[in-house]
Amino acid sequence: MKDLVNARRTVISEGPFDTACFHVQQAAEKYLKDLLAYVEELIPKTHDIEELQRLDYAVPSRYDLEFWPDRETATEGLHLAEQVREFVLAIVSKEALP
């Protein structure tokens, strides 16, 4: 997924780390929405991961002028998004097996 690629690239750079946080939020959101679609649930029209899974970096990074995450915060977000990815793929893979 392009969002995880962009987040990884930004985390190892000099920043800006709010960009990495935005991409990890987008990645987690998309994986959770993919899971909802896979299990044929309605997908809420929201970008609020708290509603999806209590994780949200996009709102502060996009709207809070005082939110300037450091590399550590962005790295933590990246690890969480990767865990969401692994969780979703494990469910989809397990369910897809005969």
Buried (B, 14 or more C-beta within 10 A) or exposed (E): BEBBEBBBEBBEEEBBBBBBBBBBBBBBBBBBBBBBEEEEEEEEEEBBBEEBBEBBBBBBBEEEEEBBBEBEBBBBBBEBBBEBBEBBEEEBEEEEEE
